[in-house]
């Protein structure tokens, strides 16, 4: 009896004491992804090639998140290989998947899913893709050639990742940011507001592939997904998608995409599965306009209106901006209000909100104010500090979702 008592006492002494809130490290908390799963949506985070090499960031992602979005490495301008394209025997584009494969393999090895971002995007697109012989010294290729190139690119990329890493890339942003914001960026008579111009430069897909390039891209993507027999969801993704005028245009585009093609019985084919709202919320580069309750209401309204079209909704690149270190408590409360919307989104019929991907995962207050990321996300936007410690914003949503 005495021996047993001694053993019990020894075990008690060896057991770690319960950690105080101040002592808890990031990985001592229950994974956030387990909490969001109870409310019907996954939790995503960005990953760049540089972040892939960051051991502590990788641990953070693996613990708290279900999905990753490669920030640039799956975009066309990162994948396209000009020399190989010039030499391709069938005249179709060729890609170099080396960097992208390392990122998708990491996800595959550790049980994460990947958001494929993005197949067709006019911004920063390599100009040579549109020229005869993939050489900017030559004229622009004819429209039929450009359609074939876009189709081939989409088919090759989707097929490569599905065959190399089956089931890991669970969705693709087929087209990104195709809806214009301001007058002069689209044809006024077009209810879709498909942009003809970005920052004063012509949209090459609009003029070289055609005004229906968005619908065509979804048709090509749907055809290859069906041919592969893969469970890959197809999304349209855009910024400012929660504001009334742009939301109306995106809704018109969604309806156009899903009425563009018919099956053998003459019924419309559902080419698009969902809408991605990027979710950069607050004043760009300044505190004014940040943490507005009106934005919370707009997010709620937008989820409901897109879901009413019979499609999924995801927050794909969410940064709740904050430029003032002294407003951490206010920022945490704002995070709580936003996650309340997310947690309530799937309470009714269906499950419209399927993922929230947080772009501003970590503060970036080590960057100069002139830096793009400082302005885009806000220096104090994160759930975690630069040293990857939890912030009040993390603790707020953790408690709100019932974390232990």
LINUR-V509969 format. One line per field, one symbol per residue. phi: phi as a letter, one per 40 degrees, with the letter a starting at -180 (. if undefined). psi: psi as a letter, one per 40 degrees, with the letter a starting at -180 (. if undefined). burial: 1 if it has 9 or more other ideal C-beta (glycine too) atoms within 8 Angstrom, else 0. A space follows every 50 residues. Layout:
BEGIN
phi=???
psi=???
burial=???
END
This chain:
BEGIN
phi=.ccccccccccccccccdccdccccdcccdddccccdcbgbcbbacabcc ccccdccccdcccbbcbbbdcbcbcdccccbcccccccccgccbbbcdcc cccccdcccbgccbccbacbaccgccdcdcbdgfbccccccccccccccc ccdccccccdccccbdgcccabccbbfccccbdgcacdccccfcccbbfg bcccccccchcbccccdcccccccccccgccbcbbbbacfcccdccdccc cccdccccbcbbcccgcccccbcabbbcgcbhccgacdgcfccccccccd ccdccccccgbcbbcbacbccabbdcbcccccccdccccccccccbcccg accbabbccccbdbcccccccdcdcccgcbcccbcdcgccbccccccccc cgcc
psi=ddddddddddddddhiihhiddehideeihhdddddddeeiihiiihidd ddehdddddddddeidiihhdeeeideddhhdddddehdeeiiiiheddd dddddddddefiihhhhidhhdhehhdddeihefheeiihiidddddddd ddddddddddddddghedheihhdihfehidiieeihdeheefhheihfe iihddddddiefdddddddddddddddefighihihhiifeeiddddddd dddddddeediiaeeeihhgdhdihhhdfhhihheidheifhdddddddd dddddddeefiihihdghhgihehdefddddddddddddddddededaia gdheihhhdgdiifeeiideiddddddhdfeieiidefiiiddddddddd efi.
burial=00000000000000000000000101001001101110111111111110 11000011111011111111001111011111011101000111111011 11111111000111111111110010011110011000001000111111 11111111111100100111111111111100001100010111111100 00111101110011111111111110010101111111001100011111 11111111011000000010111111111111100010011000110111 11111110101111111111111000110111111111111110110000 01111111111111101000100111111111111001011111111101 1010
END
